[in-house]
Amino acid sequence: MAGNFFDPTIPAGPDPWGEDPPPPAGEDVYGNVVSLKGEPVEKKEVPPALWQSAGGWAEVDIPKRPWIVPGYIMRGSVTVLAGAGSAGKSSLVKGWMIAAAFGLTYGRFRIPTPLKVLSYNTEDDLDEERRRISATCRQFDRSPTEIPETMQIIGPDQIGTLITRDPVSGYCVPTRAMVEIEAILEAFRPDILILDPLVELHNAEENDNTGLRAVVAYFRSLAQRFQMGVVILHHTRKGATTPGDPDAVRGASAVVGAARVVFTVCPMSEEEAGKCGVDVRQRRLYFRLDGAKQNYAPLDGAEWFKRVPHLLDNEEEVAAAEPWVPPSPWDGMTWQIIDEIIAAVEAGPGKGEFYAAAKQSKRWLGRVIMEAALRSEGQATQIIKSWLESGVLVQSNYPSPSANGKDTSCVHADQAKLAEMRRDGGSQ
């Protein structure tokens, strides 16, 4: 057509009902580099779309999973660490970094040999990174001057976005910062790359599954290309988070689906503080790590950490996350204490007459345990529950003098079970 559709005297321009606009510079689905007009600039050989296996195999020939840190980080894969703001995930990953660089054990995070680590943080500047890493070094009895060159930290001078995704074409295009990081990866070849946080790394809509899948897939392709593990810090949804719940991870579910390993980081709840004997006013110092690609982990299955302040040489106090094991309600429970509790239980109707539940009652057995064994209410509840389950305590109804002769469900000790427990040397 020589001219405009409506006026032939006007030079022809783009047809608004014509073809879709060309994609920006980037890669097409086959990996070909394309120009702004969508024309191939560099032709690549199209890889096969499928793999194929025929017949059987010997199990001994199956390669082991390429774990860098067993259970935490796998080579060629993405690990997502999700938690609310100030939940403890940044402090935790600093511990991972130092442990990896020195080849040290950090709770259940066990390093077989020192590793090369590269960390990219968009939220903290270099001075803040050094403060927090210095505090983390203290718990390992190391000085920041000892940190090997196999651990490197980088960050943006301005905007930290690494991936821009065109909403029309769907192409993911690396920013200048991402190009520089890839150059560092090529030269440094780390075992672990840490990116913090996900929301600052891209411009895709957070609830768009297609967009987030493409973004995480880009980082997964980096992991595969450089044969490293990528750890991405992410946020959880607003509101209470159930530890180990994959649905708690904020935004599109594709983030969980595209990652190999997913963890949640949650602060200690009031109920957990009671069970652990922690002052409820101090519970924010404690947090738990749970796997989110498995069923909910119970209290004794979680990995716990405590924020501990360290005084740096610049006279500034900075906290670091240290592995912490919740105290058992049975710690220090001697037979003398147990005999005192059982004697109160067996004092007889109208004297003993204790209830297993009804915490609001003065006759709740937990009050005896709390006083005799110096336990918290939560720990006393755990002890009663354990003794009921093992049969050491038995609930039965009898006319209660304090209840005007009405039948009341109270506890008494099964002496045979008690003797069995004493013989086995336990208290649970």
C-alpha positions, -999 to 999 in steps of 0.1 A, spaced: 0 0 0 15 34 -11 -1 55 15 -22 56 47 -53 34 45 -76 64 51 -56 91 32 -32 79 3 -14 113 5 -1 105 40 31 82 40 24 47 51 32 38 88 28 8 111 -5 -9 107 -23 -8 141 -41 -41 132 -10 -57 118 15 -81 134 24 -81 170 51 -57 180 86 -71 178 102 -84 211 130 -65 228 166 -77 224 170 -110 242 168 -147 235 140 -166 218 127 -200 230 155 -217 212 182 -196 227 189 -175 195 199 -139 203 174 -116 186 174 -79 179 148 -53 188 130 -63 156 129 -99 165 155 -108 138 181 -135 146 215 -119 153 233 -151 162 220 -185 151 224 -214 175 219 -250 170 184 -260 183 189 -284 212 167 -315 213 134 -310 232 134 -345 248 157 -371 264 151 -407 259 161 -439 277 155 -475 266 159 -506 287 171 -511 322 202 -499 341 225 -507 370 216 -488 401 253 -483 409 256 -463 377 230 -437 388 249 -405 398 242 -393 433 223 -361 437 248 -332 434 244 -318 469 268 -290 478 254 -289 514 232 -320 519 195 -310 524 201 -273 518 218 -265 485 222 -285 454 244 -278 424 225 -267 393 194 -258 414 177 -230 433 170 -229 471 144 -204 483 146 -191 519 113 -173 527 103 -154 558 87 -122 570 107 -90 574 131 -93 603 123 -129 608 160 -138 607 166 -151 572 194 -125 564 211 -133 597 208 -170 590 223 -168 555 253 -149 569 259 -179 591 257 -201 560 282 -179 542 308 -180 569 304 -217 575 307 -224 538 338 -202 533 357 -218 562 343 -253 559 327 -252 593 295 -268 608 266 -244 615 238 -263 632 226 -289 607 243 -270 579 274 -293 575 301 -284 551 324 -312 539 350 -289 526 355 -251 523 334 -236 494 335 -205 472 306 -181 480 293 -150 462 266 -129 478 246 -102 461 226 -80 485 203 -51 473 191 -40 508 223 -34 527 254 -13 517 290 -25 521 294 -11 557 262 -28 569 273 -61 553 306 -59 570 290 -52 604 267 -82 602 293 -105 588 318 -94 615 293 -103 642 287 -137 625 324 -144 625 325 -138 663 303 -169 669 328 -190 650 357 -175 669 370 -161 637 380 -126 627 368 -109 595 404 -104 586 406 -142 583 378 -144 556 394 -160 525 391 -145 491 369 -174 482 340 -155 498 330 -123 480 302 -98 486 288 -75 459 259 -51 457 244 -24 434 255 12 434 219 22 425 190 0 414 196 -37 420 172 -51 394 189 -80 375 161 -92 352 136 -71 332 107 -91 317 87 -77 288 50 -83 296 41 -86 259 68 -109 245 76 -126 278 114 -122 272 136 -120 302 165 -96 295 195 -92 318 202 -57 331 237 -42 332 240 -54 368 232 -89 358 257 -88 329 284 -77 354 274 -105 378 276 -131 350 311 -118 342 321 -122 379 306 -157 379 326 -166 348 358 -155 365 351 -165 401 332 -198 395 315 -199 430 299 -230 445 271 -209 460 255 -177 447 232 -159 473 207 -133 460 188 -111 485 158 -104 481 138 -118 452 114 -89 450 143 -65 441 158 -88 415 131 -84 387 103 -63 374 77 -90 368 43 -89 385 47 -108 418 15 -128 414 20 -137 378 29 -174 377 42 -172 341 64 -142 349 78 -156 381 84 -190 366 105 -173 339 124 -153 364 133 -182 387 140 -203 356 166 -177 345 184 -181 379 181 -218 376 197 -217 342 226 -197 358 229 -224 384 231 -251 357 255 -231 334 280 -224 362 273 -256 381 266 -239 414 237 -236 438 216 -204 439 201 -193 472 173 -167 468 159 -149 499 122 -142 496 93 -129 517 62 -147 531 26 -134 528 12 -110 554 -3 -125 585 7 -155 606 29 -181 589 26 -218 595 62 -231 597 70 -253 567 38 -242 547 47 -237 510 16 -216 506 31 -190 530 56 -180 503 45 -146 489 34 -142 454 31 -167 426 32 -204 435 57 -209 406 85 -197 430 80 -228 451 75 -250 420 106 -239 402 129 -243 433 145 -275 443 146 -267 481 123 -243 499 125 -232 536 104 -210 558 119 -188 585 94 -180 614 98 -162 647 90 -181 678 53 -181 687 39 -175 722 29 -211 725 64 -223 715 80 -199 740 59 -215 767 70 -250 756 106 -239 756 106 -220 788 114 -187 771 102 -154 785 75 -143 760 91 -109 760 123 -124 746 107 -147 720 115 -124 691 152 -133 696 144 -168 685 134 -182 651 129 -216 634 139 -230 600 115 -256 584 115 -273 551 85 -262 529 85 -289 504 76 -315 529 49 -319 556 48 -295 586 77 -301 609 69 -304 646 87 -284 673 114 -310 678 119 -313 640 126 -276 634 161 -261 634 162 -233 659 184 -201 661 189 -173 685 200 -138 678 230 -131 701 246 -96 703 284 -92 697 305 -62 705 326 -53 675 360 -36 677 343 -3 666 324 -5 699 291 -12 681 268 -41 692 255 -62 663 235 -94 665 242 -127 648 221 -158 645 235 -188 664 222 -224 664 200 -230 695 186 -262 709 153 -258 728 156 -271 764 138 -303 772 111 -301 799 130 -332 814 163 -314 818 173 -316 855 142 -337 864 155 -359 892 138 -388 908 135 -368 940 115 -342 922 93 -368 904 87 -385 938 75 -352 953 51 -347 924 37 -383 925 33 -380 963 11 -349 958 -9 -368 932 -14 -398 955 -23 -378 986 -59 -390 982 -94 -376 975 -99 -342 990 -61 -337 994 -44 -347 961 -73 -345 937 -55 -329 908 -67 -323 873 -48 -331 841 -64 -302 822 -83 -271 836 -53 -249 838 -74 -221 853 -81 -243 884 -61 -242 915 -61 -280 914 -43 -282 880 -14 -307 884 8 -284 863 10 -260 893 26 -287 914 51 -295 886 59 -258 880 67 -253 917 85 -286 923 105 -287 891 108 -250 883 91 -255 849 71 -231 827 34 -237 822 41 -250 787 67 -274 799 44 -286 827 17 -293 801 42 -314 781 52 -334 811 15 -342 820 8 -351 784 38 -375 783 29 -392 816 -7 -397 804 4 -412 771 29 -435 788 3 -446 814 23 -433 844 -7 -410 851 -43 -423 847 -75 -403 847 -105 -417 866 -138 -404 880 -147 -405 917 -170 -385 940 -150 -354 949 -154 -339 984 -145 -305 970 -172 -308 943 -200 -318 968 -197 -354 960 -201 -350 922 -180 -373 900 -148 -355 890 -121 -367 865 -88 -366 884 -54 -382 879 -36 -409 900 -4 -427 894 -1 -462 880 25 -477 904 34 -505 881 41 -481 852 60 -458 876 82 -487 887 88 -496 850 98 -461 843 122 -461 873 136 -494 862 143 -481 826 160 -450 841 137 -425 823 112 -399 833 91 -396 802 
